[in-house]
Amino acid sequence: MSGIVRLVGANQAVELFGVQLVGVSAQSGKKVLFTLAFILFVTILGWILRKVASWLLQGRQSERVRFWTRQGITVIVAALLIVGAVSIWFDDPTRLTTALGLVTAGLAFALQRVVTAVAAYLVILQGKTFNIGDRITMGGVRGDVIALSFVQTTIMEMGEPPSVQGADPAMWVRARQYTGRIVIVTNDKIFDQPVYNFTRDFPYIWEEMSLPISYTGDRKRAEQIMLESARRHTLPINELSEDALQEMERRYAMKQTDLVPKVYYRLTDNWIELSIRFLARDFGVRELKDQMSRDILAEFETAGIGIASGTYEIVGMPPLQIKNE
């Protein structure tokens, strides 16, 4: 066996059948074993830290705290692995600088999108783009953020109201509710496309409902019914949203806006369109509009107010010939 494999030279390079293997020596073998042991140790350490964090945060209701704690542990473990591997394999700073230059050049050429996605992950970690649980539109995907990794963001997809059903991608769910599809989006999309966040700074959105009323109908009573229904269902929301809106006005150059419901008129050639604008939570909009629709419809029936429909006036007809056989 000693004639087949030998250690030669000061660096104890491995020689196989009289042929010296480049880069293979007793020292490199020790480094490989040491690296594997270090990776195993850091992996176990990360597992222990996650278990301890889960135990400490067991009573907390905030999913964001648990999520960012896990993300912090993941980043620490990754940093330890990188620093440890570099310390084991590069004892000469000049060799490390050369290797880093080569690796950086290779990554910049071959893994541009991956490097950009990791850079985007670091931007997202600042918490200024979105958080776990936020309702966003990113890369053309609309939904709630349910997971985040170094390269990808996982989104639980939701549908859209009929007014934007033509948007890409097309949806079969006609409201902002889950479709059941889980979509993976690469993080680098935050550099290429806008990210729409429904919940980050102001967890409320302004919604509208429009109803056509005939010109001969009691539009004042119709307006009153719509306002009463909106106030009844959104009163708690208006009270809670005042502090959030004041914080938005303090942080950004925003003008003051009304939180109370309001009805707007729009004249058409067939009817008067009454649109009521009101504040809603970012989640549960469909349920809120369903309750308001039921109340408004019942009150309209009681008040004898009908919903207008398209009307057509015939201004001329061709002559008719009737033949009696």
C-alpha positions as CSV (number, residue, x, y, z in Angstrom):
1,M,0.0,0.0,0.0
2,S,2.9,2.4,0.8
3,G,4.1,1.9,-2.7
4,I,0.8,3.0,-4.2
5,V,0.1,6.0,-2.0
6,R,2.9,8.0,-0.5
7,L,3.4,11.4,1.2
8,V,6.3,13.3,-0.3
9,G,7.9,16.7,0.1
10,A,7.7,19.2,2.9
11,N,4.0,19.7,2.3
12,Q,3.4,16.0,2.4
13,A,1.8,16.0,-1.0
14,V,-0.1,12.8,-2.0
15,E,1.6,10.7,-4.6
16,L,-0.5,8.0,-6.3
17,F,1.3,5.3,-8.3
18,G,4.2,7.6,-8.5
19,V,2.1,10.5,-9.8
20,Q,1.9,13.6,-7.5
21,L,-1.7,14.8,-7.2
22,V,-1.9,18.6,-7.5
23,G,-3.5,20.3,-4.4
24,V,-4.0,17.0,-2.5
25,S,-1.9,16.8,0.6
26,A,-2.1,15.7,4.2
27,Q,-2.7,19.3,5.2
28,S,-5.6,19.7,2.7
29,G,-7.1,16.4,4.0
30,K,-7.0,17.8,7.5
31,K,-8.7,21.0,6.3
32,V,-11.5,19.0,4.6
33,L,-12.1,17.0,7.8
34,F,-12.0,20.2,9.9
35,T,-14.4,22.0,7.5
36,L,-16.9,19.1,7.6
37,A,-16.7,19.1,11.4
38,F,-17.1,22.9,11.6
39,I,-20.2,22.7,9.2
40,L,-21.7,20.0,11.4
41,F,-21.1,22.1,14.5
42,V,-22.6,25.3,13.1
43,T,-25.6,23.4,11.7
44,I,-26.3,21.9,15.2
45,L,-25.8,25.3,16.8
46,G,-28.3,26.9,14.4
47,W,-30.8,24.1,15.2
48,I,-30.4,24.7,18.9
49,L,-30.8,28.5,18.5
50,R,-34.0,28.0,16.5
51,K,-35.4,25.7,19.2
52,V,-34.5,28.1,22.0
53,A,-36.0,31.0,20.1
54,S,-39.2,29.0,19.5
55,W,-39.4,28.2,23.2
56,L,-38.8,31.8,24.3
57,L,-41.3,33.2,21.8
58,Q,-43.9,30.5,22.3
59,G,-46.3,32.9,24.2
60,R,-46.0,35.7,21.7
61,Q,-48.8,36.3,19.2
62,S,-46.7,38.3,16.7
63,E,-45.7,36.1,13.7
64,R,-43.4,38.9,12.6
65,V,-41.3,38.6,15.7
66,R,-40.9,34.9,15.3
67,F,-40.2,35.3,11.6
68,W,-37.5,37.9,11.9
69,T,-35.9,36.0,14.8
70,R,-35.6,33.0,12.5
71,Q,-34.2,35.2,9.7
72,G,-31.6,36.6,12.1
73,I,-30.5,33.1,13.2
74,T,-30.2,32.1,9.5
75,V,-28.0,35.1,8.7
76,I,-25.8,34.5,11.7
77,V,-25.3,30.8,10.8
78,A,-24.5,31.7,7.2
79,A,-22.0,34.3,8.3
80,L,-20.3,31.8,10.7
81,L,-20.0,29.2,7.9
82,I,-18.5,31.7,5.5
83,V,-16.0,33.2,8.0
84,G,-15.1,29.8,9.3
85,A,-14.5,28.3,5.9
86,V,-12.4,31.2,4.8
87,S,-10.3,31.1,8.1
88,I,-9.7,27.3,7.6
89,W,-8.6,27.4,4.0
90,F,-6.9,30.8,3.6
91,D,-4.1,31.4,6.1
92,D,-2.3,33.8,3.7
93,P,-4.1,37.2,3.1
94,T,-2.6,37.5,-0.4
95,R,-4.1,34.2,-1.5
96,L,-7.4,35.2,0.0
97,T,-7.4,38.5,-1.9
98,T,-6.7,36.7,-5.2
99,A,-9.3,34.0,-4.6
100,L,-11.9,36.6,-3.7
101,G,-11.2,38.5,-6.9
102,L,-11.6,35.4,-9.0
103,V,-14.7,34.3,-7.2
104,T,-16.3,37.7,-7.5
105,A,-15.5,37.9,-11.2
106,G,-17.0,34.5,-11.8
107,L,-20.2,35.3,-9.8
108,A,-20.7,38.6,-11.5
109,F,-20.6,36.8,-14.9
110,A,-22.3,33.5,-14.2
111,L,-24.7,34.2,-11.3
112,Q,-25.9,37.8,-11.9
113,R,-29.5,37.1,-11.0
114,V,-28.6,35.1,-7.9
115,V,-26.2,37.8,-6.6
116,T,-28.9,40.5,-7.3
117,A,-31.5,38.4,-5.5
118,V,-29.2,38.0,-2.4
119,A,-28.6,41.8,-2.5
120,A,-32.3,42.3,-2.6
121,Y,-32.7,40.0,0.4
122,L,-30.4,42.3,2.4
123,V,-32.6,45.2,1.4
124,I,-35.7,43.4,2.4
125,L,-34.2,42.5,5.8
126,Q,-34.2,46.2,6.6
127,G,-38.0,45.9,6.8
128,K,-38.7,48.9,4.6
129,T,-40.0,47.0,1.6
130,F,-42.3,44.3,3.2
131,N,-42.5,42.0,6.2
132,I,-43.8,38.5,6.6
133,G,-47.6,38.6,6.6
134,D,-47.8,41.8,4.5
135,R,-50.2,41.9,1.6
136,I,-48.2,42.9,-1.5
137,T,-48.0,42.9,-5.3
138,M,-44.6,41.8,-6.4
139,G,-43.5,40.7,-9.8
140,G,-47.1,40.7,-11.0
141,V,-48.2,38.4,-8.2
142,R,-50.8,39.6,-5.7
143,G,-51.0,38.0,-2.2
144,D,-49.7,37.6,1.3
145,V,-46.0,37.0,2.1
146,I,-45.7,33.7,3.8
147,A,-41.9,32.9,3.6
148,L,-38.6,34.6,2.7
149,S,-35.3,33.1,1.8
150,F,-32.0,34.4,0.5
151,V,-33.1,34.2,-3.1
152,Q,-36.9,33.8,-3.2
153,T,-40.1,35.2,-1.6
154,T,-43.1,32.9,-1.2
155,I,-46.5,34.4,-1.7
156,M,-50.0,33.0,-1.1
157,E,-51.8,34.2,-4.2
158,M,-55.1,36.1,-4.0
159,G,-57.7,37.1,-6.6
160,E,-58.9,40.5,-7.6
161,P,-62.2,42.4,-7.9
162,P,-64.0,42.4,-11.3
163,S,-62.7,45.9,-12.0
164,V,-59.2,44.6,-12.5
165,Q,-59.9,41.0,-13.6
166,G,-58.2,41.8,-16.9
167,A,-54.9,42.3,-15.2
168,D,-52.1,39.8,-15.8
169,P,-52.2,37.1,-14.5
170,A,-55.9,36.4,-15.0
171,M,-57.8,35.3,-11.9
172,W,-60.9,33.2,-11.4
173,V,-61.5,34.4,-7.8
174,R,-63.5,37.6,-8.1
175,A,-62.3,39.2,-4.8
176,R,-59.1,39.7,-2.7
177,Q,-59.3,36.2,-1.3
178,Y,-56.8,33.3,-1.5
179,T,-56.8,31.3,-4.8
180,G,-54.9,28.4,-3.1
181,R,-51.8,28.8,-5.3
182,I,-48.4,29.4,-3.7
183,V,-46.2,31.4,-5.9
184,I,-42.4,31.8,-5.7
185,V,-40.9,35.2,-6.8
186,T,-37.2,35.9,-6.9
187,N,-36.1,38.8,-4.6
188,D,-34.4,40.7,-7.4
189,K,-37.9,41.8,-8.7
190,I,-37.8,44.7,-6.1
191,F,-35.1,46.3,-8.2
192,D,-36.9,45.9,-11.5
193,Q,-40.6,46.5,-10.7
194,P,-42.6,48.4,-8.1
195,V,-43.7,46.6,-5.0
196,Y,-47.2,47.5,-3.9
197,N,-47.7,47.1,-0.1
198,F,-51.2,47.1,1.3
199,T,-50.2,46.8,5.0
200,R,-46.7,48.1,5.8
201,D,-47.4,51.7,7.2
202,F,-51.1,52.0,7.0
203,P,-53.1,48.8,7.5
204,Y,-56.2,50.2,5.9
205,I,-57.4,50.8,2.3
206,W,-60.0,53.1,0.8
207,E,-62.8,51.1,-0.9
208,E,-65.7,52.1,-3.1
209,M,-69.1,50.7,-4.0
210,S,-71.1,52.1,-6.9
211,L,-74.9,51.9,-7.5
212,P,-76.9,53.2,-10.5
213,I,-80.1,55.2,-9.5
214,S,-82.6,56.4,-12.0
215,Y,-83.1,60.2,-12.5
216,T,-86.6,59.8,-11.2
217,G,-85.6,57.9,-8.1
218,D,-85.2,59.2,-4.6
219,R,-81.5,59.8,-4.7
220,K,-81.3,61.7,-1.4
221,R,-82.8,58.7,0.4
222,A,-80.5,56.4,-1.5
223,E,-77.5,58.4,-0.4
224,Q,-78.7,58.4,3.2
225,I,-79.1,54.6,3.2
226,M,-75.6,54.1,1.7
227,L,-74.0,56.4,4.3
228,E,-75.8,54.8,7.2
229,S,-74.7,51.4,6.2
230,A,-71.1,52.4,5.7
231,R,-71.0,54.2,9.0
232,R,-72.5,51.3,10.8
233,H,-70.0,48.8,9.5
234,T,-66.9,50.9,9.5
235,L,-67.2,52.9,12.7
236,P,-64.6,50.8,14.6
237,I,-62.3,51.0,11.6
238,N,-62.5,54.8,11.5
239,E,-61.7,55.1,15.2
240,L,-58.7,52.8,15.0
241,S,-57.3,54.3,11.8
242,E,-56.9,57.9,13.1
243,D,-53.6,57.2,14.9
244,A,-52.2,55.3,12.0
245,L,-53.1,58.1,9.6
246,Q,-51.5,60.7,11.9
247,E,-48.3,58.6,11.9
248,M,-48.4,58.5,8.1
249,E,-48.8,62.3,7.9
250,R,-45.9,62.7,10.4
251,R,-43.5,60.4,8.4
252,Y,-44.5,61.4,4.9
253,A,-45.5,64.5,2.9
254,M,-49.2,63.6,3.0
255,K,-52.2,65.8,2.9
256,Q,-55.0,65.4,5.4
257,T,-57.8,63.2,4.1
258,D,-61.3,62.3,5.5
259,L,-61.8,59.0,7.1
260,V,-65.6,59.2,7.3
261,P,-67.7,57.6,4.5
262,K,-68.8,59.9,1.7
263,V,-71.0,59.6,-1.4
264,Y,-70.1,61.0,-4.8
265,Y,-72.4,61.5,-7.8
266,R,-71.6,60.9,-11.4
267,L,-74.0,61.7,-14.2
268,T,-74.4,59.3,-17.1
269,D,-76.8,59.2,-20.1
270,N,-78.9,56.5,-18.4
271,W,-78.7,57.0,-14.6
272,I,-77.0,58.7,-11.7
273,E,-74.1,56.7,-10.4
274,L,-73.8,56.9,-6.6
275,S,-70.3,55.8,-5.4
276,I,-69.7,55.6,-1.7
277,R,-66.1,55.8,-0.5
278,F,-65.2,54.3,2.9
279,L,-62.2,52.9,4.8
280,A,-61.7,49.2,5.3
281,R,-59.1,46.9,6.8
282,D,-56.6,45.3,4.4
283,F,-58.1,41.9,5.2
284,G,-61.8,41.0,5.1
285,V,-62.9,43.5,2.5
286,R,-65.2,41.1,0.7
287,E,-67.1,40.2,3.9
288,L,-67.5,44.0,4.7
289,K,-68.8,44.8,1.3
290,D,-71.1,41.7,1.4
291,Q,-72.7,42.9,4.7
292,M,-73.1,46.5,3.4
293,S,-74.6,45.2,0.1
294,R,-77.2,43.1,2.0
295,D,-78.2,46.1,4.2
296,I,-78.4,48.5,1.3
297,L,-80.5,46.2,-0.8
298,A,-83.0,45.6,2.0
299,E,-83.3,49.3,2.7
300,F,-83.8,50.1,-1.0
301,E,-86.6,47.6,-1.2
302,T,-88.2,49.1,1.9
303,A,-87.9,52.6,0.5
304,G,-89.1,51.6,-2.9
305,I,-85.9,52.6,-4.6
306,G,-85.0,50.5,-7.7
307,I,-81.6,49.9,-9.2
308,A,-81.4,51.5,-12.6
309,S,-80.6,49.5,-15.7
310,G,-79.8,50.4,-19.3
311,T,-82.6,52.1,-21.3
312,Y,-82.8,52.5,-25.0
313,E,-85.0,54.9,-27.0
314,I,-86.1,53.8,-30.5
315,V,-86.2,56.8,-32.8
316,G,-87.1,55.1,-36.0
317,M,-88.2,51.9,-37.6
318,P,-88.2,50.6,-41.1
319,P,-91.7,50.2,-42.7
320,L,-93.5,46.9,-41.9
321,Q,-95.5,44.8,-44.4
322,I,-98.1,42.4,-43.2
323,K,-99.3,39.8,-45.6
324,N,-102.5,37.9,-44.8
325,E,-102.8,34.6,-46.6
